[in-house]
Amino acid sequence: MAALLATGHGLQWLSLPILQGSDGSLAPMRVAAGGNFFLGEENWGIRRRALAPPKCVLSDASISWNGSPVLPVMPNQNLNSMVASQPRRELVLPGMRSENRLKIFSGTANKALSQEIAYYMGLDLGKITIKRFADGEIYVQLQESVRGCDVFLVQPTGPPANENLMELLIMIDACRRASAKNVTAVIPYFGYARADRKTQGRESIAAKLMANLITEAGANRVLACDLHSGQSMGYFDISVDHVYGQPVILDYLASKMISSNDLVVVSPDVGGVARARAFAKKLSDAPLAIVDKRRQGHNVSEVMNLIGDVKGKVAVMLDDMIDTAGTIYNGAALLHAEGAREVYACCTHAVFSPPAIERLSGGLFHEVITTNTIPIAEGNYFPQLTVLSVANLLGETIWRVHEEGSTKPQKYSSLDSR
């Protein structure tokens, strides 16, 4: 009997033997998608019978069918002895390595970071078309198959937050409808994270709403970097891998060879004390100082007090993000007034809304250290700015998620006191 076999070289005819069961019935041998040969259920009892040699053999053993390796037909060989002769993993062809099941696509929010991640992983970015219609609607189409693949979508939801968030949701939907096995939203900067609780009556909790939208769009997992507060992970009903950008900054500060006796870590507000304490512990257990801000009433300027000693020391101010830089700017002015020798500003997310650039480049800061979770416009660079890359951190985490390993390697482990 002849069967039509779909291969990478078109359709080819493959002759299959007719097998006779114990009840006298006839059944052809069938070919299963994925390359496994098997017999009809009614003839399973005679599966060890030697098969007649086929009349023709596939001309190319490196043919794949529906994305899975095809088991070659070998003349004068018993089916069971052929399968038993090699483990299945050794039959996987060179073109079907595991990384072919891993796809990385980039939105338009931070293509440079996506390219760096793909370069670190030794992969190419997936082909995708993203465009906007005249009325502002977003169109997304994948230009390659993702069926059965682990798909990672790199898209921070920084400014413009609403545009980038909607683009991410449509990308997730496109992958889900294209039969991706798993869809992971890689969100280096999670917008709306500051709206994580109600501080007054009749307020929304936008961070929870964003989590619901991403989940309902079809994401199976979220990979985020330095969320504004850890409680945001609980807003998701799917798995969340939370990595921290501070180790990248710590490595850079360590290279500057600042004496531990001259160093003090400063939290720009009371809410960031836990983050600053963990950071100080990594910097040779440096001392900690806190800027305390208090408002006397509406439309009354803030009264700022410093808890700790910074006189003659190098002060490192740490925050998860810098938006308008008002808090960190006022804190730096207080530190200089208290006798600090130099002031460094460190953050993971450089939102840099106006007038942040004017404040940061005004001379109060010896250096402003940030990462590339959010792209910085060319016009927003200034001499004191240093931008570090988190591509290796995110790339390594993506590999570990894909291989179902731990996402907490020693070098980039979460800070101990978190």
C-alpha positions as CSV (number, residue, x, y, z in Angstrom):
1,M,0.0,0.0,0.0
2,A,1.3,3.5,-0.8
3,A,0.9,6.5,1.6
4,L,1.4,10.1,0.8
5,L,4.1,11.6,3.2
6,A,4.4,15.3,3.7
7,T,8.1,16.3,3.9
8,G,10.2,19.4,3.7
9,H,10.8,18.6,0.0
10,G,7.1,18.3,-0.9
11,L,4.9,15.3,-1.0
12,Q,6.5,11.9,-1.5
13,W,5.0,8.4,-1.8
14,L,6.1,5.8,0.7
15,S,5.1,2.2,0.3
16,L,3.8,0.6,3.5
17,P,3.2,-3.1,4.1
18,I,-0.2,-4.6,4.6
19,L,-0.3,-6.5,7.9
20,Q,-2.7,-9.4,8.6
21,G,-4.2,-9.7,12.1
22,S,-5.0,-12.9,14.0
23,D,-8.7,-12.6,12.9
24,G,-7.7,-12.5,9.3
25,S,-8.4,-8.8,8.9
26,L,-6.0,-6.6,6.9
27,A,-4.7,-3.2,8.1
28,P,-2.0,-1.0,6.7
29,M,0.8,0.3,8.8
30,R,0.2,3.9,9.7
31,V,2.6,6.8,10.2
32,A,2.0,9.1,13.1
33,A,2.7,12.8,13.1
34,G,6.0,13.3,14.8
35,G,7.7,10.4,13.2
36,N,6.6,7.4,15.3
37,F,5.5,4.3,13.4
38,F,2.7,2.3,15.0
39,L,0.2,-0.3,14.1
40,G,-3.6,-0.3,14.3
41,E,-5.1,-1.2,17.7
42,E,-6.6,-4.3,16.3
43,N,-3.1,-5.5,15.3
44,W,-1.2,-4.4,18.3
45,G,-0.7,-8.0,19.4
46,I,1.5,-8.7,16.3
47,R,3.6,-5.6,16.6
48,R,6.8,-7.7,16.9
49,R,6.3,-9.3,13.5
50,A,9.1,-8.5,11.0
51,L,8.1,-5.9,8.5
52,A,8.5,-6.4,4.8
53,P,11.2,-4.1,3.3
54,P,9.6,-0.9,1.8
55,K,9.7,-0.4,-2.0
56,C,11.2,3.0,-1.6
57,V,13.3,4.9,1.0
58,L,13.2,8.6,1.8
59,S,16.0,10.2,-0.1
60,D,16.9,12.7,2.7
61,A,17.1,11.6,6.3
62,S,17.2,15.2,7.5
63,I,13.5,15.8,6.7
64,S,11.1,17.1,9.3
65,W,7.4,16.8,9.3
66,N,5.2,19.3,11.2
67,G,8.3,20.5,13.2
68,S,9.2,17.0,14.6
69,P,11.9,14.6,13.4
70,V,10.8,11.9,11.0
71,L,12.1,8.4,11.7
72,P,13.7,7.2,8.5
73,V,12.5,4.0,6.9
74,M,15.4,1.5,6.7
75,P,15.2,-1.6,4.5
76,N,15.7,-5.1,5.8
77,Q,15.4,-4.0,9.4
78,N,12.8,-4.8,12.0
79,L,10.8,-1.9,13.3
80,N,11.3,-2.7,17.0
81,S,15.0,-3.3,16.6
82,M,15.4,0.0,14.8
83,V,13.6,1.9,17.5
84,A,15.5,0.1,20.3
85,S,18.9,0.7,18.7
86,Q,18.9,4.4,19.5
87,P,17.4,6.6,22.3
88,R,14.8,9.0,20.9
89,R,16.9,12.1,21.9
90,E,19.7,10.9,19.6
91,L,17.3,10.8,16.7
92,V,16.7,14.6,17.0
93,L,18.2,16.2,14.0
94,P,20.6,19.1,14.1
95,G,18.0,21.6,12.9
96,M,15.6,20.6,15.7
97,R,17.7,21.7,18.7
98,S,15.8,22.9,21.8
99,E,16.6,26.6,21.1
100,N,14.4,26.3,18.0
101,R,11.5,26.0,20.4
102,L,12.5,29.3,22.0
103,K,11.4,32.5,20.3
104,I,12.1,36.1,21.4
105,F,10.0,39.0,19.9
106,S,10.4,42.7,20.6
107,G,7.8,45.4,20.8
108,T,8.6,48.9,19.8
109,A,9.2,50.2,23.3
110,N,12.9,49.1,23.7
111,K,14.3,47.4,20.6
112,A,17.9,48.0,21.6
113,L,17.5,46.0,24.8
114,S,15.7,43.2,23.0
115,Q,18.6,43.0,20.5
116,E,21.1,42.8,23.4
117,I,19.2,40.0,25.1
118,A,19.0,38.1,21.8
119,Y,22.8,38.6,21.2
120,Y,23.6,37.4,24.7
121,M,21.5,34.2,24.1
122,G,22.9,33.6,20.6
123,L,19.5,33.9,19.0
124,D,17.9,36.1,16.4
125,L,14.9,38.2,17.3
126,G,11.7,36.8,15.8
127,K,10.1,38.5,12.8
128,I,7.1,40.5,13.7
129,T,5.1,43.3,12.0
130,I,3.8,46.1,14.3
131,K,2.2,49.2,12.8
132,R,-0.3,51.8,13.7
133,F,-3.3,52.8,11.6
134,A,-4.2,56.4,10.9
135,D,-6.7,56.4,13.8
136,G,-4.0,55.1,16.3
137,E,-5.1,51.5,16.4
138,I,-2.3,49.0,16.7
139,Y,-1.8,46.1,14.3
140,V,0.4,43.0,15.1
141,Q,1.3,40.1,12.9
142,L,3.9,37.4,13.6
143,Q,6.0,36.7,10.5
144,E,7.1,33.2,11.6
145,S,5.5,30.2,13.1
146,V,5.4,29.9,16.9
147,R,3.3,26.7,17.2
148,G,4.5,24.7,20.2
149,C,7.2,27.3,21.1
150,D,8.2,29.1,24.3
151,V,7.6,32.7,23.3
152,F,9.1,35.6,25.2
153,L,7.8,39.1,24.4
154,V,10.1,41.9,25.5
155,Q,8.1,45.1,26.0
156,P,8.5,47.6,28.9
157,T,5.4,49.6,29.6
158,G,7.3,52.9,30.1
159,P,6.3,56.2,28.5
160,P,4.0,56.4,26.6
161,A,2.6,53.8,29.1
162,N,-0.8,53.3,27.5
163,E,0.5,52.8,24.0
164,N,3.2,50.3,25.1
165,L,0.8,48.4,27.3
166,M,-1.8,48.0,24.6
167,E,0.9,46.9,22.2
168,L,2.0,44.2,24.6
169,L,-1.6,43.0,25.1
170,I,-2.0,42.7,21.3
171,M,1.3,40.8,20.9
172,I,0.3,38.4,23.6
173,D,-3.1,37.8,21.9
174,A,-1.3,37.2,18.5
175,C,1.0,34.6,20.0
176,R,-1.9,32.8,21.8
177,R,-3.9,32.6,18.6
178,A,-0.8,31.3,16.8
179,S,-0.8,28.3,19.1
180,A,2.3,29.2,21.1
181,K,3.0,26.7,23.9
182,N,3.8,29.3,26.5
183,V,3.8,33.1,26.3
184,T,6.0,35.0,28.7
185,A,5.7,38.8,29.0
186,V,9.1,40.2,29.7
187,I,8.4,43.6,31.2
188,P,11.7,45.3,32.2
189,Y,9.7,48.3,33.5
190,F,6.2,47.7,34.8
191,G,4.1,50.8,34.3
192,Y,1.3,51.7,36.8
193,A,3.3,49.9,39.5
194,R,3.1,52.9,41.8
195,A,-0.7,52.6,41.9
196,D,-0.5,49.5,44.0
197,R,-2.7,50.5,46.9
198,K,-5.4,52.9,48.0
199,T,-4.0,55.9,49.8
200,Q,-7.3,57.8,49.8
201,G,-10.9,56.9,49.3
202,R,-12.4,56.2,45.9
203,E,-9.0,55.6,44.2
204,S,-8.3,52.8,41.8
205,I,-5.5,50.2,42.2
206,A,-4.3,50.3,38.6
207,A,-1.4,47.8,39.2
208,K,-4.0,45.1,39.8
209,L,-5.9,46.1,36.7
210,M,-2.8,45.9,34.6
211,A,-2.1,42.4,36.0
212,N,-5.7,41.3,35.1
213,L,-5.3,42.6,31.5
214,I,-2.0,40.8,30.9
215,T,-3.4,37.6,32.3
216,E,-6.7,37.8,30.3
217,A,-4.8,38.6,27.1
218,G,-3.2,35.1,27.3
219,A,0.1,35.4,29.0
220,N,1.3,32.3,31.0
221,R,4.1,34.0,32.9
222,V,5.5,37.5,33.6
223,L,9.2,38.3,34.0
224,A,9.6,41.7,35.6
225,C,12.6,43.7,36.8
226,D,12.5,45.7,40.0
227,L,8.8,46.2,40.7
228,H,8.0,49.3,42.7
229,S,6.7,47.0,45.5
230,G,6.9,43.3,45.9
231,Q,3.2,43.0,46.7
232,S,2.5,43.7,43.0
233,M,3.5,40.0,42.3
234,G,0.5,39.0,44.2
235,Y,-1.8,40.8,41.8
236,F,-1.1,38.2,39.1
237,D,-2.9,34.9,38.9
238,I,0.0,33.5,36.8
239,S,3.6,32.9,37.6
240,V,5.8,35.9,38.1
241,D,9.6,35.9,38.0
242,H,10.9,39.0,39.7
243,V,14.6,39.9,39.1
244,Y,16.5,42.8,40.6
245,G,18.6,45.3,38.8
246,Q,20.7,46.3,41.8
247,P,23.4,43.6,41.3
248,V,24.3,45.3,38.0
249,I,24.7,48.6,39.8
250,L,26.6,46.9,42.7
251,D,29.2,45.5,40.2
252,Y,29.7,48.9,38.7
253,L,30.2,50.6,42.1
254,A,32.6,47.9,43.2
255,S,34.7,48.7,40.1
256,K,35.1,52.3,41.3
257,M,37.1,51.2,44.3
258,I,35.4,53.5,46.8
259,S,36.7,52.8,50.4
260,S,34.1,51.2,52.5
261,N,35.0,53.6,55.3
262,D,34.0,56.5,53.2
263,L,30.7,55.1,51.9
264,V,27.2,55.6,53.2
265,V,23.9,54.4,51.5
266,V,21.1,56.8,51.7
267,S,17.3,56.1,51.2
268,P,15.7,59.2,49.7
269,D,12.5,58.5,51.7
270,V,11.2,56.3,54.4
271,G,9.5,53.9,52.0
272,G,12.8,52.9,50.4
273,V,14.5,51.9,53.7
274,A,14.3,48.2,53.1
275,R,15.7,48.5,49.6
276,A,18.6,50.7,50.8
277,R,19.4,48.5,53.8
278,A,19.7,45.4,51.5
279,F,21.9,47.5,49.1
280,A,24.1,48.7,51.9
281,K,24.6,45.1,53.1
282,K,26.0,44.2,49.7
283,L,28.4,47.1,49.8
284,S,30.6,45.8,52.6
285,D,27.7,46.4,55.1
286,A,28.0,50.1,54.6
287,P,26.2,52.5,57.1
288,L,22.7,53.6,56.3
289,A,21.2,57.1,56.3
290,I,17.5,58.1,55.7
291,V,16.0,61.3,54.4
292,D,12.8,62.0,56.4
293,K,10.3,64.2,54.6
294,R,7.3,65.7,56.3
295,R,4.6,68.1,55.2
296,Q,3.2,70.5,57.7
297,G,0.0,70.9,55.6
298,H,-1.5,71.5,52.2
299,N,0.5,73.9,50.0
300,V,3.2,74.0,52.7
301,S,6.8,73.2,51.7
302,E,8.3,69.9,53.0
303,V,10.5,69.9,56.1
304,M,13.4,67.5,55.5
305,N,15.5,65.9,58.2
306,L,18.4,63.5,57.9
307,I,18.8,60.4,60.0
308,G,22.4,59.3,60.0
309,D,25.9,60.8,59.5
310,V,27.1,61.7,56.0
311,K,29.8,64.3,56.8
312,G,32.9,63.8,54.7
313,K,31.5,60.7,53.1
314,V,30.5,59.5,49.6
315,A,26.7,59.2,49.7
316,V,25.0,56.7,47.4
317,M,21.3,57.5,47.1
318,L,19.2,54.5,45.9
319,D,15.7,54.3,44.5
320,D,13.9,51.9,42.1
321,M,13.1,54.7,39.6
322,I,13.6,58.4,38.9
323,D,10.7,60.2,37.4
324,T,10.8,64.0,37.8
325,A,13.7,63.6,40.2
326,G,12.1,65.9,42.8
327,T,12.6,63.6,45.8
328,I,16.2,62.7,45.0
329,Y,17.2,66.2,44.0
330,N,15.9,67.7,47.3
331,G,17.6,64.8,49.2
332,A,20.9,65.5,47.5
333,A,20.7,69.2,48.4
334,L,20.2,68.2,52.0
335,L,23.2,65.7,51.9
336,H,25.5,68.5,50.6
337,A,24.2,70.8,53.4
338,E,25.1,68.1,55.9
339,G,28.6,67.8,54.7
340,A,28.6,64.9,52.2
341,R,31.7,64.9,50.0
342,E,30.1,63.4,46.9
343,V,26.6,62.2,46.0
344,Y,25.8,59.4,43.6
345,A,22.2,58.8,42.4
346,C,21.3,55.2,41.5
347,C,18.1,53.7,40.1
348,T,17.0,50.9,37.9
349,H,14.3,52.7,35.9
350,A,15.1,56.1,34.3
351,V,11.7,57.4,33.6
352,F,13.1,61.0,33.4
353,S,10.0,63.1,33.0
354,P,10.5,66.8,32.8
355,P,12.2,68.6,34.6
356,A,14.3,65.5,35.7
357,I,17.2,66.3,33.3
358,E,17.7,69.8,34.5
359,R,17.7,68.7,38.1
360,L,20.1,65.8,37.6
361,S,22.6,67.7,35.5
362,G,22.6,70.8,37.8
363,G,25.8,69.9,39.6
364,L,24.5,68.3,42.8
365,F,25.3,64.7,41.6
366,H,28.8,63.4,41.0
367,E,27.3,60.6,38.9
368,V,23.8,59.4,38.0
369,I,23.8,55.6,37.5
370,T,20.8,53.8,35.9
371,T,20.0,50.9,33.6
372,N,18.5,50.5,30.2
373,T,15.2,49.0,31.2
374,I,13.7,52.1,29.6
375,P,15.3,53.7,26.5
376,I,16.7,57.1,27.1
377,A,16.2,59.7,24.4
378,E,19.4,60.9,22.8
379,G,18.7,64.5,23.9
380,N,18.4,63.4,27.6
381,Y,22.0,62.3,28.0
382,F,24.2,64.5,30.1
383,P,27.9,64.2,31.3
384,Q,27.1,62.7,34.7
385,L,24.8,60.0,33.3
386,T,26.0,56.3,33.2
387,V,23.7,53.7,31.7
388,L,24.3,50.0,32.5
389,S,22.7,47.1,30.6
390,V,20.5,44.5,32.2
391,A,20.5,42.4,29.0
392,N,22.7,39.6,30.4
393,L,20.6,39.5,33.6
394,L,17.3,39.1,31.6
395,G,18.8,36.8,29.0
396,E,20.1,34.4,31.6
397,T,16.7,34.4,33.4
398,I,15.0,33.7,30.1
399,W,17.2,30.7,29.5
400,R,16.5,29.4,33.0
401,V,12.8,29.8,32.6
402,H,12.9,28.0,29.2
403,E,14.9,25.1,30.7
404,E,12.7,25.0,33.8
405,G,15.7,25.8,36.0
406,S,16.1,28.1,39.0
407,T,15.8,31.8,38.2
408,K,18.1,32.7,41.1
409,P,21.7,32.2,40.1
410,Q,24.2,33.2,42.7
411,K,25.5,36.3,40.9
412,Y,22.1,37.8,40.3
413,S,20.2,36.5,43.3
414,S,17.6,38.7,44.9
415,L,18.9,40.8,47.7
416,D,19.2,38.9,51.0
417,S,16.9,41.0,53.1
418,R,14.0,41.2,50.6
